[in-house]
Amino acid sequence: MFDQQRMRMALYSLLRPLVFTLDAERAHKLSIAGLKALPAGAPPVFDPALAMEVAGLRFHSPVGLAAGYDKDAEVFGPMLGMGFGFVEVGTLTPRPQAGNPKPRMFRLVEDAAVINRLGFNNRGQEAALARLKGPRRGIVGVNIGANKDSADRIRDYAEGVRRMAPVADYLTVNISSPNTPGLRNLQAGGELAELLAAVREARGAGGPPVFLKVAPDLDEGDPIRIVRAVSDHGIDGIIVSNTTITRPPLGSRHRDETGGLSGKPLASLAMHQLQAFHAVTGGEVPLISAGGITDGGDAWRRICAGASLVQLYSAMVYRGPGIARAIADDLLRRLRQTRFATLAEAVGSSA
Ligand SMILES: Cc1cc2nc3c(=O)[nH]c(=O)nc-3n(C[C@H](O)[C@H](O)[C@H](O)COP(=O)(O)O)c2cc1C
């Protein structure tokens, strides 16, 4: 298995110059078509020491694929086969929508980053439902959002929960995309409580766990307020974080594009917010860390800072899908150098 993974990564580094001659969104589309055409391999067997129990779910590897790659739930099977411990599909909105005008996705190669302003382009929840029915070989989360032209965004989330709960291992309420104007206002006090109450009611008893995905661009008092709302409304975890609208120093020619920045330059902000949320939750609410995770060292530090799971997207653009398995292997190697018997014991150990 190790050799197969090394081969995949070598193959991707050979293909990369060719892939990078294409516009980023076109390359993404082609990769989805390629994955759909190939038979999905069986997921690898991970060392049991890597397993994490979160919100009643057992994750065989803590390294997941973040939302936005498999927006329409087309390739979660192949991605599980490539070695992701879980895959989050979406963001899916109640009705299909085209998203923003193209070009709207940019590789910042010199910065190992991506800027996107896709704007929830997706074929809608109904279309994804059929693909999500039936057996699958791993955990698949469904990330839901609101339509841009919706008159009642809270109702969109409630509708998404009701519709997608039967086919989701977990649901993510995404209120942190910077590319739908006004969406992030739902993170504010009164609106957040109203939203989470509606989500709880829509899920009902016996529905899947629900995670809330937040932006990294928060004020100092925000984590405490968000955690309080999450606890008050029975939300099962927080994904920290989505892309940032801030611009740390960047070197690539696309640096001034509008949109959400992800990848390496997001890492320190994502880590800072993870630490802020962990300080507030004290380990009581599971945290999932995303933002600039590029290798096993990054993943290890996030886990030690309080993350039970990690997710990535941008690093896969630069290193290919073999990165998930490579990070899991590296986590195991790091774990073996500590006094901990399982990765779960390392969660929050450096906090
Ligand atoms: C091209 C692109 C599209 C994305 N689309 C979504 C999305 O639809 N929903 C969502 O919650 N996050 C979306 N994200 C954010 C990622 O899920 C993730 O939170 C963020 O990119 C930080 O992780 P990374 O630095 O590993 O990419 C997208 C990111 C990228 C790069």
The ligand as an SDF file (V2000), in Angstrom:
LIG
                    3D

 31 33  0  0  0  0  0  0  0  0999 V2000
  -11.8270   26.0940   -4.8070 C   0  0  0  0  0  0  0  0  0  0  0  0
  -12.3960   26.0240   -3.4230 C   0  0  0  0  0  0  0  0  0  0  0  0
  -13.7650   25.8730   -3.2420 C   0  0  0  0  0  0  0  0  0  0  0  0
  -14.3030   25.8030   -1.9650 C   0  0  0  0  0  0  0  0  0  0  0  0
  -15.6410   25.6200   -1.8100 N   0  0  0  0  0  0  0  0  0  0  0  0
  -16.1640   25.4730   -0.5700 C   0  0  0  0  0  0  0  0  0  0  0  0
  -17.5340   25.2140   -0.3890 C   0  0  0  0  0  0  0  0  0  0  0  0
  -18.3080   25.0690   -1.3360 O   0  0  0  0  0  0  0  0  0  0  0  0
  -17.9940   25.1080    0.8950 N   0  0  0  0  0  0  0  0  0  0  0  0
  -17.1810   25.2190    1.9880 C   0  0  0  0  0  0  0  0  0  0  0  0
  -17.6460   25.0910    3.1170 O   0  0  0  0  0  0  0  0  0  0  0  0
  -15.8650   25.4500    1.8340 N   0  0  0  0  0  0  0  0  0  0  0  0
  -15.3350   25.5830    0.5900 C   0  0  0  0  0  0  0  0  0  0  0  0
  -13.9980   25.8050    0.4540 N   0  0  0  0  0  0  0  0  0  0  0  0
  -13.1570   25.9650    1.6520 C   0  0  0  0  0  0  0  0  0  0  0  0
  -12.4600   24.6680    2.0560 C   0  0  0  0  0  0  0  0  0  0  0  0
  -13.4060   23.6820    2.4060 O   0  0  0  0  0  0  0  0  0  0  0  0
  -11.5100   24.9000    3.2510 C   0  0  0  0  0  0  0  0  0  0  0  0
  -12.2610   25.2750    4.3800 O   0  0  0  0  0  0  0  0  0  0  0  0
  -10.4800   25.9770    2.9660 C   0  0  0  0  0  0  0  0  0  0  0  0
  -10.0430   25.9390    1.6230 O   0  0  0  0  0  0  0  0  0  0  0  0
   -9.2560   25.8560    3.8740 C   0  0  0  0  0  0  0  0  0  0  0  0
   -8.5880   24.6430    3.6760 O   0  0  0  0  0  0  0  0  0  0  0  0
   -7.2940   24.5030    2.7070 P   0  0  0  0  0  0  0  0  0  0  0  0
   -6.3550   25.6070    3.0700 O   0  0  0  0  0  0  0  0  0  0  0  0
   -6.7550   23.1400    2.9940 O   0  0  0  0  0  0  0  0  0  0  0  0
   -7.8010   24.6190    1.3110 O   0  0  0  0  0  0  0  0  0  0  0  0
  -13.4360   25.8810   -0.8400 C   0  0  0  0  0  0  0  0  0  0  0  0
  -12.0710   26.0280   -1.0290 C   0  0  0  0  0  0  0  0  0  0  0  0
  -11.5370   26.0940   -2.3000 C   0  0  0  0  0  0  0  0  0  0  0  0
  -10.0470   26.2350   -2.4630 C   0  0  0  0  0  0  0  0  0  0  0  0
  1  2  1  0
  2  3  1  0
  2 30  2  0
  3  4  2  0
  4  5  1  0
  4 28  1  0
  5  6  2  0
  6  7  1  0
  6 13  1  0
  7  8  2  0
  7  9  1  0
  9 10  1  0
 10 11  2  0
 10 12  1  0
 12 13  2  0
 13 14  1  0
 14 15  1  0
 14 28  1  0
 15 16  1  0
 16 17  1  0
 16 18  1  0
 18 19  1  0
 18 20  1  0
 20 21  1  0
 20 22  1  0
 22 23  1  0
 23 24  1  0
 24 25  2  0
 24 26  1  0
 24 27  1  0
 28 29  2  0
 29 30  1  0
 30 31  1  0
M  END
$$$$
